[in-house]
Amino acid sequence: MKKKILIVGGSGKVGSFITPYILEKGYDVRVMDLSTPEHDVEFIKGSVLNPEDISKAILDIDSFIWVVMKSPQGGSVTDQDLTVIKNNYEVNNLGLHNFLWLSQGVGLLSGIYTSTMSVHYRERDYFNNEYDVPLDTPSAYGLSKGFGENICKYFANWFDMNIFAFRITGPRNRDEWIEERKIPRPKINHYKRLYVTDEEDLASAYINGLERLNIGKGWFQPIFIAGDENQQSHNLSTAKRILNWEPETHKKI
């Protein structure tokens, strides 16, 4: 039988990028969002701050993909206001905790949490691996996303959930990806320009993640996902080892 996937926040940028590729792989897709998705999928209008909406969305779901986002920021900024702070904590922490608590209660024990490379201070030469690089972001957005990873780890440890945390960077559609790849990267301080990740490469990471999730292992694993095929700034060995994933789009263009 087809597995049914819930994409939470699936009407947004990342959700819209990955949905058609997931459908092509034969998964059934349900989207939960406040906005109507652009693709023809089952849709439940709702908020992660409303337990009743969550309870409707998680019925008969095999795995989830969390791509909820509000008031994002770059990984090197301290700019914030009370709205940015409120939005990030409500969605990335309270909403996520609501969702995981209700999910484990109905036996939905596996999924992918979309984190961000902005959980780290971005202006460093190299991101060696997911555990050695500290969660040292200056941004309120990255701070709350890092707390979100800890919430996922808590549910993996204490409620036997199996969750990947994808620390993604620079998601772009194909046209945007091609244009941004034309911009020369400085030979010095090359890390100060974001590596962008093509939509198809991004989608393949999620698809491979869905195929490798196992119910009942009590496993939390952060994974770098970046369109950095030469690994100039990101060590992508964890993605290769666990997901059998690496960027591929550059070979086709």
Sine and cosine of phi, psi and omega as CSV:
sin_phi,cos_phi,sin_psi,cos_psi,sin_omega,cos_omega
0.00,0.00,0.51,-0.86,0.05,-1.00
-0.91,0.42,0.65,-0.76,0.12,-0.99
-0.98,0.18,0.60,-0.80,-0.01,-1.00
-0.97,-0.25,0.81,-0.58,-0.09,-1.00
-0.92,-0.38,0.74,-0.67,0.12,-0.99
-0.99,-0.17,0.85,-0.52,0.09,-1.00
-0.98,-0.22,0.96,-0.29,-0.06,-1.00
-1.00,0.08,0.86,-0.50,-0.14,-0.99
0.99,0.14,0.41,0.91,-0.15,-0.99
-0.94,0.33,-0.13,0.99,0.04,-1.00
-1.00,0.05,-0.12,0.99,0.00,-1.00
-0.99,0.17,-0.17,-0.98,-0.11,-0.99
-0.87,0.49,-0.84,0.54,-0.06,-1.00
-0.91,0.41,-0.70,0.72,0.02,-1.00
-0.86,0.51,-0.65,0.76,0.01,-1.00
-0.92,0.39,-0.57,0.82,0.04,-1.00
-0.90,0.43,-0.72,0.69,-0.20,-0.98
-1.00,0.03,-0.37,0.93,-0.10,-0.99
-0.83,0.56,-0.77,0.64,-0.05,-1.00
-0.89,0.46,-0.55,0.84,0.02,-1.00
-0.94,0.35,-0.61,0.79,0.04,-1.00
-0.92,0.38,-0.64,0.77,0.07,-1.00
-0.89,0.46,-0.65,0.76,0.01,-1.00
-0.88,0.47,-0.45,0.89,0.02,-1.00
-0.99,0.15,-0.03,1.00,0.09,-1.00
1.00,-0.08,0.13,0.99,0.08,-1.00
-0.98,0.20,0.54,-0.84,0.26,-0.96
-0.99,0.13,0.66,-0.75,-0.07,-1.00
-0.83,-0.56,0.73,-0.68,0.18,-0.98
-0.86,-0.51,0.69,-0.72,0.03,-1.00
-0.93,-0.36,0.72,-0.70,0.18,-0.98
-0.91,-0.41,0.82,-0.57,-0.04,-1.00
-0.25,-0.97,0.24,-0.97,0.12,-0.99
-0.99,0.13,-0.32,0.95,0.01,-1.00
-0.92,-0.40,0.49,-0.87,0.00,-1.00
-0.95,0.33,0.74,-0.68,0.00,-1.00
-0.94,0.34,0.42,-0.91,-0.01,-1.00
-0.99,0.17,-0.29,0.96,-0.02,-1.00
-0.98,-0.17,0.37,-0.93,-0.06,-1.00
-0.99,0.12,1.00,0.04,0.00,-1.00
-0.69,-0.72,0.25,-0.97,0.11,-0.99
-0.89,0.45,0.68,-0.73,-0.11,-0.99
-0.74,-0.68,0.74,-0.67,0.15,-0.99
-0.86,-0.51,0.89,-0.46,0.03,-1.00
-0.98,0.21,0.83,-0.55,-0.03,-1.00
-0.06,-1.00,0.16,-0.99,-0.05,-1.00
-0.88,-0.47,0.58,-0.82,0.06,-1.00
-0.95,0.31,-0.11,0.99,0.08,-1.00
-1.00,-0.05,-0.01,1.00,-0.01,-1.00
-0.91,-0.42,0.96,-0.28,-0.04,-1.00
-0.85,0.53,-0.54,0.84,0.01,-1.00
-0.91,0.41,-0.64,0.76,0.04,-1.00
-0.90,0.43,-0.68,0.73,0.01,-1.00
-0.88,0.48,-0.71,0.71,-0.04,-1.00
-0.86,0.51,-0.61,0.80,0.07,-1.00
-0.93,0.37,-0.66,0.75,-0.12,-0.99
-0.95,0.32,-0.52,0.86,-0.13,-0.99
-1.00,0.01,-0.03,1.00,0.01,-1.00
-0.90,0.43,0.77,-0.64,0.09,-1.00
0.88,0.48,0.55,0.84,0.02,-1.00
-0.98,-0.22,0.64,-0.76,0.01,-1.00
-1.00,-0.01,-0.67,0.75,0.03,-1.00
-0.51,-0.86,0.36,-0.93,0.00,-1.00
-0.85,-0.53,0.39,-0.92,0.20,-0.98
-0.81,-0.58,0.85,-0.53,-0.02,-1.00
-0.99,-0.15,0.92,-0.39,0.03,-1.00
-0.80,-0.60,0.46,0.89,0.00,-1.00
-0.93,0.37,0.66,-0.75,0.01,-1.00
-0.44,-0.90,0.63,-0.78,0.10,-0.99
-0.45,-0.89,0.71,-0.70,-0.01,-1.00
0.83,0.56,0.80,0.60,0.02,-1.00
-0.94,0.35,0.37,-0.93,0.03,-1.00
-0.63,-0.77,0.33,-0.94,0.13,-0.99
-0.93,0.36,0.29,-0.96,-0.10,-0.99
-0.99,0.10,0.10,0.99,-0.06,-1.00
-0.82,-0.58,0.30,0.96,-0.09,-1.00
-0.91,-0.41,0.46,-0.89,0.14,-0.99
-0.93,-0.38,0.05,1.00,0.01,-1.00
-0.89,0.46,0.74,-0.67,0.06,-1.00
-0.23,-0.97,0.36,-0.93,0.12,-0.99
-0.67,-0.74,-0.01,-1.00,-0.09,-1.00
-0.91,0.42,-0.51,0.86,0.04,-1.00
-0.93,0.37,-0.72,0.70,0.04,-1.00
-0.86,0.51,-0.70,0.71,0.00,-1.00
-0.88,0.47,-0.76,0.65,-0.02,-1.00
-0.87,0.49,-0.75,0.66,-0.03,-1.00
-0.86,0.51,-0.70,0.71,-0.07,-1.00
-0.93,0.35,-0.69,0.73,0.00,-1.00
-0.93,0.36,-0.65,0.76,-0.01,-1.00
-0.89,0.46,-0.76,0.65,-0.10,-0.99
-0.98,0.20,-0.77,0.64,-0.15,-0.99
-0.98,0.21,-0.31,0.95,-0.04,-1.00
-0.86,-0.51,-0.89,0.45,0.00,-1.00
-0.89,0.46,-0.75,0.66,0.00,-1.00
-0.87,0.49,-0.68,0.73,0.01,-1.00
-0.90,0.44,-0.69,0.72,0.01,-1.00
-0.89,0.46,-0.70,0.71,0.09,-1.00
-0.80,0.60,-0.77,0.64,-0.10,-0.99
-0.89,0.45,-0.74,0.68,-0.05,-1.00
-0.93,0.36,-0.59,0.81,0.03,-1.00
-0.89,0.45,-0.72,0.69,-0.01,-1.00
-0.94,0.33,-0.56,0.83,0.00,-1.00
-0.90,0.43,-0.75,0.66,-0.02,-1.00
-0.90,0.44,-0.45,0.89,0.00,-1.00
-0.92,0.39,-0.41,0.91,0.02,-1.00
-0.95,-0.31,0.19,0.98,0.06,-1.00
1.00,0.05,0.19,0.98,0.09,-1.00
-1.00,0.06,0.99,-0.17,-0.23,-0.97
-0.91,-0.42,0.09,1.00,-0.05,-1.00
-0.68,-0.74,0.60,-0.80,0.02,-1.00
-0.02,-1.00,0.06,-1.00,0.00,-1.00
-0.87,-0.49,0.85,-0.53,0.07,-1.00
-1.00,-0.09,0.83,-0.56,0.03,-1.00
-1.00,0.09,0.96,-0.27,0.11,-0.99
-1.00,-0.09,-0.46,-0.89,-0.08,-1.00
-0.37,-0.93,0.48,-0.88,0.14,-0.99
-0.92,0.40,-0.21,0.98,0.03,-1.00
-0.97,0.26,0.03,1.00,0.19,-0.98
-0.95,0.33,-0.25,0.97,0.04,-1.00
-0.96,-0.28,0.42,-0.91,0.23,-0.97
-0.91,0.40,0.86,-0.51,-0.22,-0.98
-0.98,0.20,-0.37,0.93,-0.13,-0.99
-1.00,0.00,0.89,0.45,0.11,-0.99
-0.80,-0.60,0.39,-0.92,-0.08,-1.00
-0.93,0.38,-0.63,0.78,-0.17,-0.99
-0.49,-0.87,0.64,-0.77,0.07,-1.00
-0.97,-0.22,0.99,-0.14,-0.23,-0.97
-0.94,0.35,-0.78,0.62,0.13,-0.99
-0.33,-0.94,0.17,-0.99,-0.19,-0.98
-0.92,0.40,-0.40,0.92,-0.05,-1.00
-0.98,-0.21,-0.46,0.89,-0.02,-1.00
-0.98,0.18,-0.49,0.87,0.01,-1.00
-0.99,0.16,0.85,-0.52,-0.08,-1.00
-0.95,0.33,0.41,-0.91,0.14,-0.99
-0.99,0.13,0.99,0.15,-0.18,-0.98
-0.87,-0.50,0.52,0.86,-0.02,-1.00
-0.88,0.48,0.56,-0.83,0.17,-0.99
-1.00,0.01,-0.16,0.99,-0.11,-0.99
-1.00,0.00,0.55,-0.84,0.06,-1.00
-0.89,0.45,-0.61,0.79,0.03,-1.00
-0.88,0.48,-0.80,0.60,-0.01,-1.00
-0.89,0.46,-0.59,0.81,0.04,-1.00
-0.87,0.50,-0.74,0.67,-0.03,-1.00
-0.94,0.35,-0.55,0.84,0.06,-1.00
-0.93,0.37,-0.59,0.81,0.09,-1.00
-0.91,0.42,-0.66,0.76,0.11,-0.99
-0.87,0.49,-0.60,0.80,0.05,-1.00
-0.87,0.49,-0.64,0.77,0.08,-1.00
-0.87,0.49,-0.65,0.76,0.01,-1.00
-0.92,0.40,-0.55,0.83,0.09,-1.00
-0.90,0.45,-0.69,0.73,0.05,-1.00
-0.87,0.48,-0.69,0.73,0.01,-1.00
-0.89,0.46,-0.63,0.77,0.06,-1.00
-0.85,0.52,-0.72,0.70,-0.02,-1.00
-0.94,0.33,-0.52,0.86,0.09,-1.00
-0.92,0.40,-0.68,0.74,-0.05,-1.00
-0.94,0.34,-0.66,0.75,-0.18,-0.98
-0.96,-0.28,-0.24,0.97,-0.04,-1.00
-0.78,-0.63,0.29,0.96,0.15,-0.99
0.87,0.50,0.53,0.85,0.04,-1.00
-1.00,0.02,0.41,-0.91,-0.02,-1.00
-0.87,-0.49,0.95,-0.32,-0.16,-0.99
-0.71,-0.70,0.80,-0.60,0.22,-0.97
-1.00,-0.02,0.61,-0.79,0.14,-0.99
-0.92,-0.40,0.95,-0.31,0.00,-1.00
-1.00,0.05,0.92,-0.39,0.10,-1.00
-1.00,0.05,1.00,0.01,-0.11,-0.99
-1.00,0.02,0.31,-0.95,0.04,-1.00
-0.63,-0.78,0.72,-0.69,0.15,-0.99
0.81,0.59,0.79,0.62,0.02,-1.00
-0.90,0.43,0.76,-0.65,-0.05,-1.00
-0.65,-0.76,0.53,-0.85,0.19,-0.98
-0.96,0.29,0.15,-0.99,-0.14,-0.99
-0.86,0.51,-0.72,0.70,-0.03,-1.00
-0.89,0.45,-0.68,0.73,0.02,-1.00
-0.90,0.44,-0.67,0.74,-0.01,-1.00
-0.88,0.48,-0.69,0.72,0.01,-1.00
-0.89,0.46,-0.71,0.71,-0.04,-1.00
-0.91,0.42,-0.68,0.73,-0.04,-1.00
-0.95,0.31,-0.44,0.90,0.05,-1.00
-0.94,0.34,-0.29,0.96,0.01,-1.00
-0.98,0.22,-0.31,0.95,-0.04,-1.00
-0.96,0.27,0.84,-0.53,-0.02,-1.00
-0.88,0.47,0.66,-0.75,0.06,-1.00
-1.00,0.00,0.79,-0.62,-0.01,-1.00
-0.85,0.53,0.59,-0.81,0.03,-1.00
-0.94,0.33,-0.48,0.88,0.05,-1.00
-0.95,-0.32,0.66,-0.75,-0.02,-1.00
0.84,0.54,0.63,0.78,-0.02,-1.00
-0.86,0.50,-0.42,0.91,-0.07,-1.00
-0.94,0.34,-0.23,0.97,-0.05,-1.00
-0.97,0.23,-0.17,0.99,0.13,-0.99
-0.96,-0.28,0.74,-0.67,-0.10,-1.00
-0.88,0.47,0.68,-0.74,0.22,-0.98
-0.98,0.19,0.75,-0.66,-0.01,-1.00
-0.98,-0.19,0.47,-0.88,-0.07,-1.00
-0.85,-0.53,0.83,-0.56,-0.03,-1.00
-0.92,0.39,0.52,-0.86,-0.05,-1.00
-0.84,0.54,-0.62,0.78,-0.03,-1.00
-0.95,0.32,-0.66,0.76,0.09,-1.00
-0.88,0.48,-0.68,0.74,0.02,-1.00
-0.87,0.49,-0.74,0.67,-0.02,-1.00
-0.88,0.47,-0.63,0.77,-0.02,-1.00
-0.91,0.41,-0.53,0.85,0.07,-1.00
-0.90,0.43,-0.71,0.71,0.01,-1.00
-0.91,0.42,-0.66,0.75,-0.01,-1.00
-0.90,0.44,-0.72,0.69,0.04,-1.00
-0.89,0.46,-0.59,0.80,0.05,-1.00
-0.89,0.45,-0.69,0.72,0.03,-1.00
-0.87,0.49,-0.60,0.80,-0.03,-1.00
-0.96,0.29,-0.33,0.94,-0.07,-1.00
-0.96,-0.28,-0.04,1.00,0.05,-1.00
-0.96,0.28,0.69,-0.72,0.05,-1.00
-0.81,-0.58,0.72,-0.69,0.01,-1.00
-0.97,0.25,0.71,-0.71,0.17,-0.99
1.00,-0.04,0.15,0.99,-0.02,-1.00
-1.00,0.02,-0.27,0.96,-0.04,-1.00
0.87,0.50,0.80,0.60,-0.18,-0.98
-0.82,-0.57,0.79,-0.62,0.14,-0.99
-0.87,-0.49,0.75,-0.67,-0.03,-1.00
-0.59,-0.81,0.91,-0.42,0.15,-0.99
-0.98,0.19,0.57,-0.82,-0.05,-1.00
-0.61,-0.79,0.78,-0.62,0.12,-0.99
-0.95,0.32,0.75,-0.66,0.10,-0.99
-0.79,-0.61,0.95,-0.30,-0.09,-1.00
-0.56,-0.83,0.56,-0.83,0.05,-1.00
-0.99,0.16,0.83,0.56,-0.10,-1.00
-0.86,-0.50,0.95,0.32,-0.18,-0.98
-0.89,0.46,-0.43,0.90,0.03,-1.00
-1.00,-0.06,0.05,1.00,0.03,-1.00
0.79,0.62,0.71,0.70,0.04,-1.00
-0.95,0.31,-0.55,0.84,-0.01,-1.00
-0.85,-0.53,-0.33,0.94,-0.09,-1.00
-0.81,-0.59,0.76,-0.65,0.16,-0.99
-0.99,0.12,0.94,-0.33,-0.08,-1.00
-0.99,-0.17,0.35,0.94,-0.07,-1.00
-0.92,0.39,-0.52,0.85,0.03,-1.00
-0.91,0.41,-0.66,0.75,0.05,-1.00
-0.88,0.47,-0.64,0.77,0.01,-1.00
-0.93,0.37,-0.69,0.73,-0.08,-1.00
-0.94,0.33,-0.70,0.71,-0.11,-0.99
-1.00,0.00,-0.64,0.77,-0.08,-1.00
-0.98,-0.21,-0.17,0.99,-0.19,-0.98
0.80,0.60,0.71,0.70,-0.06,-1.00
-0.85,-0.52,0.63,-0.78,0.20,-0.98
-0.41,-0.91,0.38,-0.93,0.01,-1.00
-0.87,0.49,0.68,-0.74,-0.05,-1.00
-0.80,-0.59,-0.34,0.94,-0.14,-0.99
-0.86,0.50,-0.58,0.82,-0.04,-1.00
-0.86,0.51,-0.37,0.93,0.01,-1.00
-0.98,0.21,-0.30,0.95,-0.09,-1.00
-0.99,-0.16,-0.25,0.97,-0.13,-0.99
-0.98,-0.22,0.00,0.00,0.00,0.00
